[in-house]
Amino acid sequence: MAALTKYPEPLVFGLDIGTRSIVGTVGYKEQNKFNVVAMAVKYHDTRSMIDGQIHDIAKVSEDIVYVKDELEKQLNGRKLKDVCIAAAGRVLRTAVGHGEYEFNENTVITQEYIHSIDLIGVENAHNIVLENLSEDRETTKYYCVGYTVIKYYLNDYEIHNLEGHKGVKIGADVLATFLPEEVVSSLYSAVELAGLDVTNLTLEPIAAINLAIPENYRLLNIALVDVGAGTSDICITKDGSIIGYGMIPAAGDELTEALIKKYLIDFDTAEMLKTASPKRKVINYKDIMGIAHKINAEEISATLESVKKDITSKIAGKIISLNGGVPVSAVFVVGGGGKLLGFTDYLADELGLSHDRVAIRGQEVMNDVNFLVENVKKDALFVTPIGICLSFFDQKNNFIFVNVNGSRVKLYNNDRLTIFDAAVQYGLPNDKLFPKRGKDITFKINGKTRIVRGYDGEAAVIKQNGRIVGMNAAIEANDKIEVVASTVGEQANIELGSLPEYSGTLKFVVNNATIVCPKFAVVNGRPETQTYNIQDGDDIEMQPYYTLEQLLYFMDVKPEGRILVNNKDAEPSDKIYENFVVEWTDDISFDDLPVEEKVQELAEVVETEETGEIEETGEDAAPKRSAMADLHIIVNSAPVTLKGKDKYLFVDIFDFYDFDRSKVQGSKLITNVRGRHTDYLDQIYEGDVVEIYWEK
């Protein structure tokens, strides 16, 4: 037995499993050159594949075995086990998803953040694909088999590269491609039945573009069309990125079927007529009745003309749709179907391009490919098969299984799988994977808008094989992953008294004594004190003064003679600011009053002054009061009776219940009535159960 030829490793085996044939290619990469050392083709004897979809798994598997055996003979007996394959775009679904993330502060953007928004974009694209499915396809699982970032955004402005920049918001538009599970499963079944293992799976249009449109060409707005037997796969490039994938279920078989119907012949005879050289003057064939006929190439071309126009019209329409409603600048055509006479010219006419802007791509794109196989020439037919082999060097794709929260999850392995991919496939939405900030409060203070941010939520807790990891940790087959969902943070909470505009109190000098009064703010037209919790949409105006009438009411005095403010006669409506001096000559005694004792009564005075609801019986009449009554409540499990007023506020409790507020003894003073937080100015009622304590 002859010794096996030693080839550089890895020796890559690729299969292009097409509608009409299976093409097998084996080669190795040496520096920048790919060397083809074996190639074999097997045409299907039956319609085991239609429009790129396997219909007879066993028959396709037999053809794969035939190709594998032929290749092994060319390799002097070397056995082939691992194979790269490609799926047709017949059921390819694409969508553009937008991913974004907002930080609490200016943050340096790292690759981890960039990868996160890429994956959020992929998830959103996946959701778009599922939303567009018909009802009978809702249970179909779709796997992402590749994605391309179209644009990045920094603080809502487009940017080429996010890494290293600072910002508070990042975003990405991501073009993602998906295949349904049944398509991939049928391919895997046929290959595995032939005794092979799939080491890499890609898409036919992706494989073709790897060879036909190099990276430096992708700055241009170009379309690649791979015209096979059952489908025409389309790919669009622009500004350095792939911006769209698509297909139409019409290609070479449409032409074959037109000949079958016209000349009443079988499929193989029609294929022979279709591919006959235009240089042949006479072509002999027999119809299904056994009658011999003669025909020339011109008649065949005339028969196919309307079909070629129809196919190229559909391809042109799809190209324009994928390209945002306008034609591309040029089109490259690969595959056997595009080689038919006049095909590229028809396509150029449909796109409104000159004929030299639509061309077959074959030998000229294979400068980095060496054919070490006898009797094989560089041709457009081999662009996709060789592209499938080259995809091996970009990424190793197959399916793996992992365990997420006790459930087995199947993932399409693009060699970049992370915890995020597994969590999304398991079904955890974004808001369970990334912490979400609580609701913000937006309000106005003295006419200026202010925002208080909500509190950050807790990040998801992730364990991989018992070890705590991050969302972007790489995963491998059979990993055990546990995800405790992230939380939404508490909404923003701010008291009026914590605003810098609110100093808490105002001090006045009254008859040589200092009077300390609570500072008021008018919130939505109603006076509130420092313990008021600001609500979303509040309109706050600070009141840096008292009117003389408000001050006297707060002090509970009523002088009869002249009242001077800063040595000038004053009226009840005059405004008294911080440290103003108020004097009168009446012999009235008073004490330095506690800040909160008269708060609510004063608030009522301010409010009724604004609404005009104070009833008057004379020039100096005071507001009417209802009859006073005792109020019985429970404070910290002890009975307490409040006396001397017609209604009682929470702050009144401190006049009858001994609680030391002079020293801070915890992080927060808890004031609850019937289990709910209550402000000092809230009214309390008969039988209320009250809790007052310092939170440690």
Secondary structure, DSSP 8 states (H G I E B T S, - for coil): --------S--EEEEEE-SSEEEEEEEEEETTEEEEEEEEEEE-SS--EETTEES-HHHHHHHHHHHHHHHHHHTTT----EEEEEE-GGG-EEEEEEEEEEEEEEEE--HHHHHHHHHHHHHHHHHHHHHTS-GGGTT--EEEEEEEEEEEEETTEEES--TT-EEEEEEEEEEEEEEEHHHHHHHHHHHHHTT-EEEEEEEHHHHHHHHHS-GGGTTS-EEEEEE-SS-EEEEEEETTEEEEEEEES-SHHHHHHHHHHHHT--HHHHHHHHHS-TT-S-EEEE-TT--EEEE-HHHHHHHHHHHHHHHHHHHHHHHHHHTTSS--SEEEEESGGGGSTTHHHHHHHHHT--GGGEEE-SGGG-TTEEE-STT----GGGHHHHHHHHHHHH---EEEEEEETTEEEEEEE-S--BHHHHHHHHT--HHHHS-B----EEEEETTEEEEE--------EEEETTEEE-TT-B--TT-EEEEE---B------BGGGSTT--SEEEEEETTEEEEEE-EEEETTEEE-TT-B--TT-EEEEE-EEEHHHHHHHHT----S-EEETTEE--TT-EEETT-EEEE-S--------TTTTHHHHHHHHHHHHHT----SSTT----------EEEEETTEEEEE-S-SSEEGGGGGGTS----SS--SSEEEEEETTEE--TTSEE-TT-EEEEEEE-
